[in-house]
Structures are given as structure tokens and as C-alpha cells.
């Protein structure tokens, strides 16, 4: 029964992801071609093969559909794996956090059906409607907060804890850069290869000793 429930849950998640991606793809295409005011939610529904009610189960507006949503992109079993065996350390992040973040990000990306064409479609939509940049900024801030809370929950620390904040900021920056590289036209590497390469490079920087003593000032030779 448990395996059956897991299979059913996985199928539901994949169906939800497929529906969300279909809505977003149509909204981005129509926005790129006509601008946000050039089409209706009903047209999105018709092209995506869904009802108006289904559209609003996923998104609050056409703008939201173009940008996409963070929460639907995190499968429950991937979250369960992320939170498993966190080996919490009092008032500090665990030694397993980086590996857990790596595997969570990789899991989500490998399940995602997003393509270079869809990324370029988003860029085209934003080019047609520059005001979407403001919405993207707000969405990015919301995603960062959710990501920070996700890490904090795993580690048993407050979202405002300095190590939690920096873990979210640094890993978020590395994963963002990795996505940019992965979806570039000239890329031939897998997402796994790029993420590992970039995290290893970041580790080399942060493994350095930090001398916080005042910098020596040049002597006055006058």
C-alpha cells in the first residue's frame, strides 16, 4: 500500500508539474507575441487545454504564469530526502548541508522539463513587457526567503541565523550561475558537471583562512 501511495503521489506531482509548465509556456509565448494586454486568461486556458478554474489553482494572474512559481518545483520526495539525516549541530549548520543542497538542486533540475527554448521564451516575454522585471525581482526575493526557511527548517536554526542566511545566499548565487551556464547556447556539459565544478570552485575560496586583523599601512617614506 505504501508503494502504491508513493507511485500515486509521484504521478500527481508529475501531472501538476506538466500542467504548470504548459500554462507557463503558453503565457510566455502569448506575452512575447502580443504583450500582457494582448490576450486573456481564457485564451491561455484554451491553448493549454485547461479550465479557467485550473488556471487559478496554479496562478493568481497572467504575470504570475509568465514568471512561474517556486513551491510547485519542489517534489515532496526530494524534500523528504533533503530533510533526512540532517545531523544537526548546536547553533551551527551541519556538515551534511552542502551535499544535501547539491542533491536537492540536482534532483529538481533533472526532473524539470524546462528547455533552452523555454528560457529564451521567458527572455522574449520580459523583453516585450519590461515591467515583468519588477515582478521577477519580487518573485526572486520570495524564492530566496522560502529557500532560507527550507534550509533553516532542516538545520533546526532560525532563518535569520548568519550561517543559514549565508548558506542560502552563496548556494543560491552558485546555482543561479550554474543555470545560466547550463542554458547557454554554447554549453555541452550536464547540469551535474557544472554545479559540481562551481561548488568546488566556491569551496576553494571559502576554505582559505581569513585574516581579520587591520591591514598594514605603507610606511611614510617622505
C-alpha positions as CSV (number, residue, x, y, z in Angstrom):
1,X,0.0,0.0,0.0
2,X,2.9,2.4,0.8
3,X,4.5,1.8,-2.6
4,X,1.2,2.4,-4.3
5,X,0.7,5.6,-2.4
6,X,4.2,6.8,-3.4
7,X,3.5,5.9,-7.0
8,X,0.2,7.7,-7.0
9,X,1.8,10.7,-5.3
10,X,4.6,10.8,-7.8
11,X,2.1,10.7,-10.7
12,X,0.1,13.5,-9.2
13,X,3.3,15.6,-8.8
14,X,4.3,15.0,-12.4
15,X,0.9,15.8,-13.7
16,X,0.9,19.1,-11.7
17,X,4.3,19.9,-13.0
18,X,3.3,19.2,-16.6
19,X,0.1,21.4,-16.2
20,X,2.1,24.2,-14.6
21,X,4.7,24.1,-17.4
22,X,2.0,24.0,-20.1
23,X,0.3,27.1,-18.6
24,X,3.6,29.0,-18.3
25,X,4.8,28.1,-21.8
26,X,1.5,29.4,-23.3
27,X,1.6,32.6,-21.2
28,X,5.2,33.3,-22.1
29,X,4.6,32.7,-25.8
30,X,1.5,34.9,-25.9
31,X,3.2,37.7,-23.9
32,X,6.2,37.6,-26.3
33,X,3.9,37.9,-29.3
34,X,1.2,40.3,-28.1
35,X,2.2,41.7,-24.7
36,X,0.3,41.1,-21.5
37,X,-2.7,43.2,-22.6
38,X,-2.9,41.4,-25.9
39,X,-4.6,38.2,-24.6
40,X,-6.9,36.9,-21.9
41,X,-6.7,34.2,-19.3
42,X,-9.4,32.4,-21.3
43,X,-7.0,32.2,-24.3
44,X,-4.3,30.8,-22.2
45,X,-6.7,28.1,-20.9
46,X,-7.9,27.3,-24.4
47,X,-4.3,26.8,-25.7
48,X,-3.2,24.9,-22.7
49,X,-6.3,22.7,-22.7
50,X,-7.4,23.6,-19.2
51,X,-10.3,25.3,-17.4
52,X,-10.3,28.8,-16.0
53,X,-10.6,27.2,-12.5
54,X,-7.5,25.1,-13.1
55,X,-5.5,28.2,-14.2
56,X,-6.3,30.0,-11.0
57,X,-5.4,26.8,-9.0
58,X,-1.9,27.4,-10.2
59,X,-1.5,31.1,-10.7
60,X,-3.1,34.3,-9.5
61,X,-2.6,36.2,-12.7
62,X,-1.1,36.2,-16.2
63,X,2.0,37.8,-14.8
64,X,2.4,35.0,-12.3
65,X,2.0,32.4,-15.0
66,X,4.8,34.1,-17.1
67,X,7.2,34.2,-14.2
68,X,6.4,30.8,-12.7
69,X,6.3,29.6,-9.1
70,X,8.9,28.2,-6.7
71,X,6.8,26.0,-4.5
72,X,5.5,23.7,-7.2
73,X,9.0,23.0,-8.4
74,X,10.0,21.0,-5.2
75,X,8.8,17.4,-5.3
76,X,7.8,16.1,-1.9
77,X,10.1,13.0,-2.0
78,X,13.0,15.3,-2.9
79,X,12.2,17.4,0.1
80,X,11.9,14.3,2.3
81,X,15.4,13.2,1.1
82,X,16.7,16.7,1.8
83,X,15.5,16.7,5.4
84,X,16.6,13.2,6.1
85,X,19.6,12.6,8.4
86,X,20.4,16.3,8.9
87,X,22.8,15.5,11.8
88,X,22.1,18.8,13.5
89,X,24.8,20.7,15.2
90,X,24.0,23.1,18.1
91,X,24.0,26.7,16.9
92,X,25.7,25.8,13.6
93,X,24.9,24.3,10.2
94,X,25.5,20.5,9.8
95,X,28.4,19.0,7.9
96,X,25.9,17.4,5.5
97,X,24.1,20.6,4.4
98,X,26.2,21.3,1.3
99,X,25.8,17.7,0.0
100,X,22.1,17.8,0.7
101,X,21.6,21.1,-1.2
102,X,23.6,19.7,-4.1
103,X,21.4,16.6,-4.4
104,X,18.2,18.6,-3.9
105,X,19.1,21.0,-6.6
106,X,20.2,18.3,-8.9
107,X,17.1,16.2,-8.3
108,X,14.8,19.2,-9.0
109,X,16.7,20.2,-12.2
110,X,16.9,16.6,-13.5
111,X,13.1,16.2,-13.1
112,X,12.4,19.6,-14.7
113,X,11.4,19.5,-18.3
114,X,12.4,23.1,-18.9
115,X,14.4,23.6,-22.1
116,X,16.6,26.3,-23.6
117,X,13.7,27.2,-25.8
118,X,11.6,27.9,-22.7
119,X,14.3,30.0,-21.1
120,X,14.6,32.1,-24.3
121,X,10.8,32.3,-24.3
122,X,10.9,33.9,-20.9
123,X,13.5,36.3,-22.0
124,X,11.4,37.2,-25.0
125,X,8.4,37.8,-22.8
126,X,10.3,40.1,-20.5
127,X,11.7,42.0,-23.5
128,X,8.1,42.5,-24.7
129,X,7.0,43.5,-21.2
130,X,9.9,45.1,-19.2
131,X,7.6,45.7,-16.2
132,X,7.8,41.9,-15.6
133,X,11.3,42.6,-14.3
134,X,9.8,44.1,-11.1
135,X,7.6,41.0,-10.7
136,X,10.6,38.8,-11.2
137,X,12.5,40.7,-8.5
138,X,9.7,40.2,-6.1
139,X,9.4,36.5,-7.0
140,X,13.2,36.1,-6.6
141,X,13.0,37.7,-3.1
142,X,10.1,35.3,-2.2
143,X,12.1,32.3,-3.5
144,X,15.1,33.4,-1.5
145,X,13.0,33.6,1.7
146,X,11.5,30.2,1.0
147,X,14.9,28.7,0.3
148,X,16.3,30.2,3.5
149,X,13.3,28.8,5.5
150,X,13.8,25.4,3.9
151,X,17.5,25.3,5.0
152,X,16.6,26.7,8.4
153,X,14.0,24.0,9.0
154,X,16.4,21.2,8.0
155,X,19.1,22.6,10.3
156,X,16.9,23.4,13.2
157,X,18.1,27.0,13.3
158,X,16.3,30.4,12.9
159,X,16.0,31.7,9.3
160,X,18.0,34.8,10.5
161,X,20.9,32.8,11.8
162,X,24.1,34.1,9.9
163,X,25.1,30.7,8.7
164,X,21.7,30.0,7.4
165,X,21.5,33.3,5.6
166,X,24.9,32.9,4.0
167,X,24.2,29.3,3.0
168,X,21.1,30.4,1.2
169,X,22.8,33.4,-0.4
170,X,26.0,31.7,-1.5
171,X,24.4,28.4,-2.7
172,X,21.7,30.5,-4.4
173,X,24.3,32.5,-6.3
174,X,26.2,29.4,-7.4
175,X,23.1,27.6,-8.6
176,X,21.9,30.7,-10.5
177,X,25.2,31.0,-12.2
178,X,25.1,27.3,-13.0
179,X,21.7,27.6,-14.6
180,X,22.9,30.5,-16.7
181,X,25.8,28.4,-18.0
182,X,23.7,25.3,-18.5
183,X,21.1,27.0,-20.7
184,X,23.6,28.9,-22.7
185,X,23.8,28.1,-26.4
186,X,27.5,27.0,-26.3
187,X,27.1,24.7,-23.3
188,X,27.9,21.0,-23.8
189,X,28.1,19.9,-20.1
190,X,25.5,18.4,-17.9
191,X,23.9,20.4,-15.1
192,X,25.5,18.0,-12.6
193,X,29.0,18.7,-14.0
194,X,28.6,22.4,-13.9
195,X,27.1,22.5,-10.4
196,X,29.9,20.3,-9.1
197,X,32.5,22.5,-10.8
198,X,31.1,25.7,-9.5
199,X,30.6,24.5,-5.9
200,X,34.2,23.1,-5.9
201,X,35.5,26.5,-7.0
202,X,33.5,28.2,-4.3
203,X,34.8,25.8,-1.7
204,X,38.4,26.7,-2.6
205,X,37.6,30.4,-1.8
206,X,35.9,29.7,1.5
207,X,38.4,27.2,2.6
208,X,41.0,29.9,2.8
209,X,42.0,31.3,6.2
210,X,40.5,34.7,7.0
211,X,42.9,37.2,8.5
212,X,40.7,39.9,10.0
213,X,43.5,41.9,11.6
214,X,43.9,45.5,10.3
215,X,45.8,45.8,7.0
216,X,49.3,47.1,7.3
217,X,49.7,50.6,6.1
218,X,52.6,51.6,3.9
219,X,55.3,53.5,5.8
220,X,55.8,57.1,5.1
221,X,59.0,57.4,3.1
222,X,58.9,61.1,2.9
